[in-house]
Amino acid sequence: MSLPVIVIITIVAYFALLMAVSYYASRGSDNTTFFTGKRQTPWPIVAFAMIGAAISGVTFISVPGMVAAKGYSYLQMVLGFIVGYAVIAFVLVPMFYKRNLISIYGYLEERFGSSTYKAGAWFFFVSKMLGAAVRFFVVCAVLQYLVFSPLHIPFVFNVIVTIALIWLYTMQGGVKTLIWTDTLKSFCLIMSVILCIYFVGTNLGFSFGEMTSAIADHPTSRMFYFDNPKEGTYFWKQFLAGVFMVIATTGLDQDMMQRNLACRNSGQSQKNMLVSGVTQFFVIALFLLLGTLLVIFMDSKGMEHPAKSDDIFGMVATHPDVPIVVGILFVLGLISAAYSAAGSALTSLTTSFTIDVLEAHKKNDDKVLTRTRKAVHIAMSAMMGLVIIAFYYLSDQDAISAVYTLASYTYGPILGLFVYGMFWKKPVHDRFVPVVCVLAPCLSWCIQWGLNHFFGYETSFELLIMNALLTVIGLRLLSIGRKKEAVEAA
């Protein structure tokens, strides 16, 4: 049986299971179910689902391959994630539950005004659309190489079919469906990685003890980097960036928080955040352990390392000396990560655009709101498909990297808005806040260029902190001269 046929069978089988889970989860769904899951989901289910929610198809491909150049330095950032999850649990979660928010950016309207509210919503919209499209583009490109190109099927058809499938299983149940499909995704991802470790290790002739020793002794298993502060892998840069990165990209991201706000109350949501944060460390560690085994396998077979480390997992998984089950597990993990990530992005974009931009929940009754929400859902699906196709025909690797950088920039102003709102009571000139949010990333880019050009300093994820700090400074300047008013502190 050829590889394209095996991949198609795997995709069809997974999607059939996905639709069954979606049908079960979406029974009796309405607008409240779509937007918040009615806040009745048990926290252990949400915690397990969040493991998969934090892992995209790009993560599934890239993390094992990154060990070739950066070892296990990524775990330094994941340690920061754990601290960041604690901050989200004890600072942001109680605030969001107290206000009973559908969209977390509703806080910005309460605290600052409509202009700030719209700015936060639009920054999220741009960031999530570009980030989700790029992540899904990478997966579509892999599927095009493995399946569609050998069958002479064009990339456009590939994208249309996959986006249509994702729209189909998310159109009714929304957040409630996402939580249960993310649970399925988490299970598939963890089992795929564990079984891949087993089969690759067995193929190398390792016992469990020998495999453990080989990984521990391999140079790619280095975790801590304290030697050069100028490098992007330096511990404190990674750790501190991890703290703020997870606060911004999880705690202040509608896509991620709509799951956490589906718990019954604030206390259960806090338990979910803490458990999922710690569990994520061990899951990422599994990906990195697999990466070391893949490198050992390539060296033992005399395989040339690819120019792009992202290709390592796929090259080994489809190698003729590796059991076909590894290739199936690779495809299963890839599509489970891709479908779930794209589905959650579509749901959060639909929620944010309907609630934050159109404010349809304020203007319409439930029947009209349902029609609006469904129309927006279709529009978001079409827009994501068009962006993916545009990347395929117009972009190269540098352009994709630039889009990721742009997406990381957009979270900085959002983080700055929430930090100022929570820790300073003084009001600001609301109508000028969008200007500050645009200027902060521009100034950050200039600072990043200057540090690298004049001092050879490699700016890493601390760009997020820089963006947030510049936004806070801008908001402080906007508050000068304004009479102090009674604004409720978060």
Secondary structure by P-SEA (a helix, b strand, c coil): ccaaaaaaaaaaaaaaaaaaaaaaaaccccccccccccccccaaaaaaaaaaaaccaaaaacccccccccccaaaaaaaaaaaaaaaaacccaaaaaaacccccaaaaaacccaaaaaaaaaaaaaaaaaaaaaaaaaaaaaaaacccccccccaaaaaaaaaaaaaaaacccaaaaaaaaaaaaaaaaaaaaaaaaaaaaaaacccaaaaaaaaaacccccccccccccccccaaaaaaaaaaaaaacccccccccccccccccaaaaaaaaaaaaaaaaaaaaaaaaaaaaaaaaaaaacccccccccaaaaaaaacccccaaaaaaaaaaaaaaaaaaaaaaaaaaaaaaacccccccccccaaaaaaaaaaaaaaaaaaaaaaaaaaaccccaaaaaaaaaaaaaaaaaaaaaaaaaacccccccccaaaaaaaaaaaaaaaaaaaaaaccccccccaaaaaaaaaaaaaaaaaaccccccccccc
